[in-house]
Structure formats: C-alpha cells, structure tokens
Amino acid sequence: MLNLLWLGFFLAAALAAGWRALVHADPSVFAAMVESLFAMAKLSVEVMILLFGTLTLWLGFLKIAERALLVQALARWLSPLFARLMPEVPAGHPALGLVTLNFTANALGLDNAATPIGLKAMRELQTLNPQPEVATNAQILFLVLNASSLTLLPVSIFMYRAQQGASDPTLVFLPILLATSASTLAGFLAVAFAQRLKLRDPVVLAWMLGAGLLLGGLVALLASLSAAALASLSSLLGNVVLFGLVLLFLLLGAVRRVPVFEAFVDGAREGFDVAKNLLPYLVAMLCAVGVLRASGALDLLLGGVRQLVAFAGWDSRFVDALPVALVKPFSGSAARAMLIETMSSQGVDSFAALLAATVQGSTETTFYVLAVYFGAVGVQRARHAVSCALLADLAGVIASIAVCYWFFG
C-alpha cells in the first residue's frame, strides 16, 4: 500500500506538471518541482535534529515510568473493564493483561512499547480462536480501539509544531484530546453495536458514565470561555500536564528506588536509535509531498473540493488540512509529511496547520494497523473490523474540524 501511495504521488505530480506545461504554457513548473526536492530534503534534516532531541528526552523519562511499574499499575486498574468487554476471554487469561498494558502504553505515548505488547496480545487472543482465519469479537474490539488513536499526550505533534517555530507548541492539546475522545467513542460504540456487548454491566456503566461526566464537564467549562481563553487554557493545560507527568515519573521512580539517571540514559539511547531510523522515511515522504505541491496537483485537488464546499455555503478554510485526513488511514509517514508541509506552506499557527495537527493526533493509520496485527496471526477475514475502524477515523476528522472552528475559528 505504501509503495503504491508513494509512487502515486510522483505520477500525479508528473501528470499535473505536464498539464501545466502543455496546456498553460508554464514550463517553469519542472524547475519548481526539482527545487522542492532539495528544499524538502533540507527540511527533513531540520525536522530530524529536533526529533533526535525530543525522542531522546521523552523516551528517557518514559523508561523511568516503566521501571517504576507505573504502566503495570494502570494495567491492573483497567483489567476489570476489558474482562467484561471481551467475555469470550477466560478470567485470568494472559491476553487480558496484555490488552490492558497495550492501551495503557498507547495512552502514555509509549508507541515503541505498545506495538510489541499489542502483537503479543493478538497472539494470545488467537490461541482462543476456533477459526484461525476469521477475526474473533475480542480481536476486533482490540484492533478497533487500537486504531482509534486514544493518546492522552501527543508529544510528537508538539515536537513538529516546535520545529516549525510555533511560539506555543502545546496549543492543540485540548482540541486533540476532545477529537481523539470522539474517535475512540465512535469506534467503541460501533463495535458494541455489532457485537451486542452488554453495556449495562455495572463496571462498564461506571467507566462509561465516569468518562462521560469528565468529558461533559470539560466541554461545559470550555463552552463558557471565549476563543482567546480557550487557546490560553489549552496552552496552560498542555504545558502543566507535560511537565506534571515528567515530575510524576521522577518522584515515583525515586519512591520505588529506581536509579532515575541511569534509567533515563537507557531510555534516551532507545530514543536515539528510533529517531535515526526515521530519516529515510521522512525524506522519502516529504520530497514526494513537496513535488506534489510544486506541480500544482495538490492545489488542483483542494481547489475542486473548495468549490464544492463553497457551493454548499460552508466555510472552506478546513479544506487545506484535508490531505492529512485523506492519507492518514493508509500511511502515518505520508500524513506526517503532509502535516509538516502544511505547517511550512500555510504557517505553523494558521487555521489549516492547527486543524492538520489535530487530525494527525486524533486519527490512526488504520490499514497499517489492520495489516500488522491481523497479519501477525494469519487472520484473513476481518469481519466488521475495517468498517468500525474507518468510522472511528471519520468521527475523529469531523470532531477535529468542529473543535478547531470552536477553538480557533
């Protein structure tokens, strides 16, 4: 899929450039495309410089949290809920602990730990599968919630905004939190409807009502604020939560007698290794997106969508962020490149860039997740997993647009 997508970017750029050169007599488009290749390659290196530092810093602190057993404690806290949402999984089965640990790691932004834990969880769930080629209800719920992108602290989004010169990288903290909550809720309810889950169970009700009251209270508070106050509160909460977590990790590590400096260094080494492997992918995708923009193909597509939106009488500012939403289900690296390019071309604090960042933080690479998790255990029939996961993505995009008009419109 990624090979076809990447090749498609260049072929679309070539067709658009040929159209401009032959029909509009504008041969300068080819010079612009070549210039964009070098400009995007340079931008990739600039992004990587901050990426090295940010990943090294964050994974260092997260290693302290791991050794302080914070992730395991959260897993024990959540396990009663998942035991009821996956009734076909026997009580005490190792899959429940791994599923809970995976979601906890995802919520804390531990992507490097969440994926291998998730694959182990999928393999354990497969041991209970009477038809190995067909996804079970538990596997589908697990995958859809994984694909709904519930991340409480989108550090990578903050990092990209900082690299592009944002005066306040955490400005999108609350919009992402609200939008990702909507995508997760939509995915969960879709699976619950398809599988006829017993949502009236006291434990499930307690969790749902608690989350609903918390989110509803937050929305009620935000509804009473002006746009300027909303942006200010999002900035304040983003910075307080980020530094508060760092302080929590350090204090918890000290209480648990974790050698915090040594743990930080070990995690920082992992961050360095992760970051250096991303440069080739970043260069490849940023250059493809840059050529697509320089050829006029992207502007042509967005222009058509903008005309349709204007014909319907809607505000069309959100259209410039749609490329991120369109490619995110297929490729995380392509969406990341689209986000960086949007911030670079539109301005890091423009409405389009803020919306693109919110979409990036509240949606997931659905088809990649499906391929990796189901492919790892040989499942060939996904049943309702694809439709439920894509519904979660759609909810995340719509919620992102609505929330950004509320906060920044």
Secondary structure as UniProt FT lines:
FT   HELIX           2..23
FT   HELIX           28..67
FT   TURN            68..69
FT   HELIX           70..85
FT   TURN            87..88
FT   TURN            91..92
FT   HELIX           94..107
FT   TURN            108..109
FT   HELIX           111..126
FT   TURN            127..128
FT   TURN            132..133
FT   HELIX           137..147
FT   TURN            148..149
FT   HELIX           155..163
FT   TURN            164..165
FT   HELIX           169..172
FT   HELIX           173..195
FT   TURN            199..200
FT   HELIX           202..223
FT   HELIX           227..255
FT   TURN            256..257
FT   HELIX           260..276
FT   TURN            277..278
FT   HELIX           279..295
FT   HELIX           297..311
FT   TURN            312..313
FT   HELIX           317..321
FT   HELIX           322..327
FT   TURN            328..330
FT   HELIX           332..346
FT   TURN            348..349
FT   HELIX           351..362
FT   HELIX           366..377
FT   TURN            383..384
FT   HELIX           385..408
//
